[in-house]
Amino acid sequence: MAPDTVGSIAELYLGNVLYALERCALALEEEGKREDAAFYRGIARKLAEARGRVKQGGDGGEGQED
């Protein structure tokens, strides 16, 4: 069994992480902090896009997952 890495754990729990980031963004919007909410949504978008590239077999040519 391979040791846990940040990448493997993040991939395993990606759905939960994306959910938590959106909940955070919603709370920030309720506080009137739109720029902060956009920041966290940007993180979620990058994670989702990176996962999509991995599933399609294209990792950007770098040989690593994002």
Backbone as ProteinMPNN parsed JSONL, in Angstrom:
{"seq_chain_A": "MAPDTVGSIAELYLGNVLYALERCALALEEEGKREDAAFYRGIARKLAEARGRVKQGGDGGEGQED", "coords_chain_A": {"N_chain_A": [[0.832, -1.181, 0.0], [0.601, 2.152, -0.918], [2.163, 5.048, 0.551], [0.313, 7.698, 2.17], [-0.179, 10.723, 0.451], [-0.289, 14.284, 0.056], [-1.564, 14.872, -2.337], [-2.885, 12.425, -2.951], [-4.663, 12.17, -0.823], [-6.142, 14.543, -1.077], [-7.315, 14.047, -3.557], [-8.902, 11.833, -2.971], [-10.765, 12.937, -1.199], [-11.87, 15.008, -2.642], [-14.476, 15.881, -3.443], [-15.636, 16.519, -0.959], [-13.908, 18.546, -0.15], [-14.375, 20.485, -2.15], [-17.058, 21.042, -1.612], [-16.834, 22.137, 0.989], [-15.309, 24.415, 0.42], [-17.139, 25.862, -1.142], [-19.185, 26.279, 0.738], [-17.815, 27.911, 2.499], [-17.356, 30.097, 0.805], [-20.01, 30.941, 0.391], [-20.7, 31.748, 2.997], [-18.907, 33.859, 3.326], [-19.846, 35.609, 1.361], [-22.332, 36.274, 2.481], [-21.431, 37.802, 4.55], [-20.688, 39.99, 3.216], [-18.274, 39.947, 1.917], [-17.271, 39.756, -0.875], [-14.992, 39.598, -2.563], [-13.291, 37.905, -1.125], [-14.86, 35.592, -1.123], [-14.85, 35.019, -3.856], [-12.166, 34.372, -4.153], [-11.924, 31.884, -2.784], [-13.696, 30.373, -4.317], [-12.277, 30.404, -6.652], [-10.103, 28.783, -5.987], [-11.458, 26.356, -5.681], [-12.374, 26.008, -8.304], [-9.954, 25.685, -9.703], [-9.04, 23.275, -8.569], [-11.1, 21.519, -9.377], [-10.854, 21.696, -12.167], [-8.263, 20.674, -12.495], [-8.67, 18.061, -11.639], [-10.391, 17.197, -13.646], [-8.648, 17.23, -15.838], [-6.885, 15.19, -15.116], [-8.591, 12.969, -15.102], [-9.155, 12.851, -17.818], [-6.79, 12.083, -18.774], [-4.846, 13.881, -19.441], [-2.326, 15.611, -18.133], [-1.257, 18.095, -18.403], [1.238, 17.719, -19.406], [3.303, 17.72, -17.64], [3.744, 15.538, -16.118], [2.85, 15.331, -13.551], [0.225, 15.463, -11.126], [-1.958, 18.234, -10.639]], "CA_chain_A": [[0.0, 0.0, 0.0], [1.406, 3.368, -1.042], [1.948, 6.002, 1.645], [-0.56, 8.84, 1.868], [0.428, 11.99, 0.052], [-1.27, 15.365, 0.011], [-2.324, 14.699, -3.569], [-3.789, 11.278, -2.894], [-5.722, 12.478, 0.139], [-6.99, 15.573, -1.691], [-8.1, 13.407, -4.609], [-9.889, 10.98, -2.319], [-11.79, 13.759, -0.555], [-12.07, 16.211, -3.441], [-15.863, 16.327, -3.356], [-15.811, 17.149, 0.344], [-13.143, 19.801, -0.152], [-15.1, 21.438, -2.986], [-18.257, 21.416, -0.855], [-16.419, 23.022, 2.072], [-14.908, 25.697, -0.162], [-18.353, 26.585, -1.535], [-19.851, 26.728, 1.973], [-17.01, 29.037, 2.956], [-17.638, 31.221, -0.096], [-21.365, 31.422, 0.681], [-20.649, 32.468, 4.273], [-18.211, 35.123, 3.091], [-20.767, 36.489, 0.633], [-23.314, 36.762, 3.449], [-20.738, 38.822, 5.34], [-20.356, 41.098, 2.328], [-16.872, 39.814, 1.499], [-17.356, 39.142, -2.201], [-13.66, 39.283, -3.102], [-12.808, 36.715, -0.426], [-15.65, 34.469, -1.638], [-14.34, 34.725, -5.199], [-10.871, 33.728, -3.978], [-12.147, 30.478, -2.457], [-14.295, 29.732, -5.488], [-11.181, 30.227, -7.603], [-9.371, 27.59, -5.564], [-12.308, 25.207, -6.021], [-12.382, 25.862, -9.767], [-8.659, 25.119, -10.108], [-9.023, 21.87, -8.164], [-12.02, 20.779, -10.25], [-10.251, 21.635, -13.505], [-7.125, 19.756, -12.432], [-9.232, 16.704, -11.575], [-10.894, 16.893, -14.98], [-7.502, 16.914, -16.7], [-6.367, 13.881, -14.723], [-9.546, 11.957, -15.571], [-9.062, 12.775, -19.271], [-5.476, 11.558, -19.108], [-3.925, 14.972, -19.778], [-1.902, 16.303, -16.917], [-0.517, 19.298, -18.76], [2.544, 17.377, -19.928], [4.328, 17.87, -16.631], [3.949, 14.274, -15.446], [2.373, 15.415, -12.181], [-1.115, 15.994, -10.949], [-1.97, 19.571, -10.025]], "C_chain_A": [[0.884, 1.254, 0.0], [1.134, 4.312, 0.128], [1.024, 7.135, 1.196], [0.284, 10.047, 1.479], [-0.664, 13.04, 0.068], [-2.164, 15.193, -1.207], [-3.317, 13.562, -3.504], [-4.939, 11.517, -1.922], [-6.679, 13.515, -0.437], [-7.869, 14.97, -2.776], [-9.218, 12.558, -4.021], [-11.068, 11.789, -1.776], [-12.136, 15.019, -1.346], [-13.495, 16.744, -3.363], [-16.142, 17.057, -2.053], [-15.095, 18.494, 0.413], [-13.872, 20.865, -0.972], [-16.357, 21.935, -2.279], [-17.898, 22.424, 0.241], [-15.997, 24.392, 1.542], [-16.123, 26.519, -0.579], [-19.112, 27.085, -0.313], [-19.12, 27.947, 2.548], [-17.311, 30.276, 2.121], [-19.026, 31.795, 0.169], [-21.397, 32.238, 1.974], [-19.974, 33.83, 4.095], [-19.096, 36.101, 2.326], [-21.813, 37.073, 1.564], [-22.726, 37.851, 4.332], [-20.355, 40.031, 4.491], [-18.927, 41.061, 1.811], [-16.806, 39.093, 0.159], [-15.991, 38.758, -2.774], [-13.083, 38.032, -2.432], [-13.545, 35.471, -0.918], [-15.139, 34.051, -3.017], [-12.992, 34.012, -5.123], [-11.045, 32.234, -3.712], [-12.821, 29.719, -3.588], [-13.242, 29.507, -6.569], [-10.342, 29.003, -7.27], [-10.16, 26.345, -5.959], [-12.306, 24.95, -7.524], [-11.083, 25.233, -10.245], [-8.57, 23.633, -9.747], [-9.906, 21.032, -9.08], [-11.449, 20.638, -11.659], [-9.079, 20.653, -13.535], [-7.613, 18.311, -12.386], [-9.757, 16.281, -12.942], [-9.778, 16.532, -15.938], [-6.945, 15.542, -16.387], [-7.283, 12.786, -15.241], [-9.474, 11.78, -17.081], [-7.702, 12.258, -19.717], [-4.478, 12.619, -19.506], [-3.562, 15.74, -18.535], [-1.071, 17.541, -17.231], [0.877, 19.011, -19.255], [3.659, 17.458, -18.911], [4.604, 16.56, -15.909], [3.514, 14.268, -13.998], [0.93, 15.855, -12.195], [-1.002, 17.361, -10.314], [-2.488, 19.525, -8.623]], "O_chain_A": [[1.794, 1.388, 0.818], [0.015, 4.371, 0.638], [0.96, 7.482, 0.016], [1.308, 10.345, 2.093], [-1.848, 12.703, 0.091], [-3.382, 15.351, -1.117], [-4.458, 13.701, -3.945], [-6.069, 11.104, -2.184], [-7.895, 13.38, -0.299], [-9.037, 15.336, -2.904], [-10.345, 12.568, -4.517], [-12.221, 11.372, -1.882], [-12.641, 15.989, -0.78], [-13.692, 17.952, -3.228], [-16.806, 18.093, -2.044], [-15.619, 19.459, 0.969], [-13.977, 22.014, -0.544], [-16.68, 23.122, -2.344], [-18.574, 23.44, 0.402], [-16.3, 25.415, 2.155], [-16.141, 27.735, -0.394], [-19.631, 28.202, -0.325], [-19.75, 28.892, 3.022], [-17.499, 31.367, 2.658], [-19.198, 33.014, 0.171], [-22.038, 33.286, 2.04], [-20.424, 34.831, 4.653], [-19.093, 37.297, 2.618], [-22.149, 38.252, 1.45], [-23.45, 38.725, 4.808], [-19.764, 40.986, 4.995], [-18.429, 42.07, 1.313], [-16.338, 37.957, 0.076], [-15.854, 37.707, -3.4], [-12.461, 37.2, -3.093], [-12.934, 34.42, -1.11], [-15.013, 32.86, -3.301], [-12.709, 33.139, -5.943], [-10.384, 31.411, -4.345], [-12.541, 28.538, -3.794], [-13.31, 28.53, -7.315], [-9.919, 28.27, -8.165], [-9.6, 25.395, -6.506], [-12.243, 23.8, -7.961], [-11.102, 24.345, -11.097], [-8.077, 22.83, -10.539], [-9.504, 19.952, -9.511], [-11.553, 19.575, -12.27], [-8.925, 19.892, -14.49], [-7.029, 17.436, -13.026], [-9.584, 15.132, -13.347], [-9.932, 15.631, -16.762], [-6.57, 14.803, -17.297], [-6.808, 11.778, -15.764], [-9.706, 10.681, -17.583], [-7.485, 12.02, -20.905], [-3.353, 12.286, -19.879], [-4.393, 16.438, -17.953], [-0.27, 17.98, -16.406], [1.642, 19.941, -19.508], [4.829, 17.288, -19.254], [5.581, 16.459, -15.167], [3.775, 13.303, -13.28], [0.463, 16.516, -13.122], [-0.076, 17.628, -9.548], [-2.566, 20.559, -7.959]]}, "name": "protein", "num_of_chains": 1, "seq": "MAPDTVGSIAELYLGNVLYALERCALALEEEGKREDAAFYRGIARKLAEARGRVKQGGDGGEGQED"}
